[in-house]
């Protein structure tokens, strides 16, 4: 029995639909397989990254904190300390720095775990590099700098571990906001700060200047000064977080540094970053306002004492050609100089060994450098082009006169022509006006007009080359055999 026409059409349509479905399914399976393969390869570096770090922001907060706690417990396993409690929200860097309260007997200490920054180039995977890093930080001993009791670097976690004294009073920022140091960073600094009295400002700032001068005399790299890194101990403030520079992590006042370099590139090129940071600290102590909340620091609030406002203007005011004072010059200001520092607090600069000097020099080179300032680069390029423009010869001079062969000659010849000896020909105007110089003994063409010193130098070269030419003629072997 034959099939009707509509049955044949129906069968053909079903076959076409089946082929299309199977083809689409095959293409989808092929694409899904490729995508799965690519995703697997993409996840390998991320998994390796997670294994070596406390955890990137994409990981849940609880997982990162639990991982950091396990790292702290693992590190303390071979020490005399025990973990009391983690201080998760104590600092502002939730992904780079973790704090733990630890105890040995009745003594409480603060354990800090700092993640290595992406721009860090120190070789801390070798035992020699880690030992050098430990010795550098342990050598810092000053009454106004937080002492580092222990320091280490965990290779498989890329973490710097430091143990220092725990202060129940917290930092200078905690003093301004009248807050507890173990509270949440966002919560405790959301209130209204109160400026410090003038007498307290002068005492604390003199102590900070003594610490900065000690680090400067020791060539120790440190540019992380701010009120959160200044710890209070019985009315004595101490600088902390010395390891930040060695881990190459971001600075708190980096936006202010960049703005300063954009507005005053010439002044910034000669400035000390610690002096700019000190000016920000002085501004915050006297006004209670964080400098990062302002667009500029030239407009000083009326509550700022005039003696302090004068120093702030010296640092942030003025023109681009003004030079801001150094740390040593700031100490000589009467408001700081009149603060008495006991002799027992005076310490000698650090003496580093060879490998320690190399590490310190490498870190210091980065610490004193600002991260990409386009305005400063353009200013330097503009200054490089200026000398070449001034060294162009006078328009009345002959085009046959050769330009100076070195930059020093260009600078000498730019303002006015040098004195000419009596035996040499007259200087420009051009050669047609000058008396004809006597022909040299060997050369067919006269040399260009020059000073007596250059002509004597050329004569000595001619005399030497003449002898060489005679020797070359006697040893001529260029004729064919």
Helices and strands as residue ranges (DSSP letters): H 5-52, H 61-76, E 82-87, E 97-104, E 107-115, H 127-138, E 148-154, G 155-157, E 159-165, H 172-177, H 185-188, H 198-217, G 227-229, E 230-233, E 236-239, H 244-247, H 254-263, H 265-269, H 273-287, G 291-293, H 306-316, H 327-331, H 334-337, G 343-345, H 354-367, H 374-390, H 407-415, H 452-474
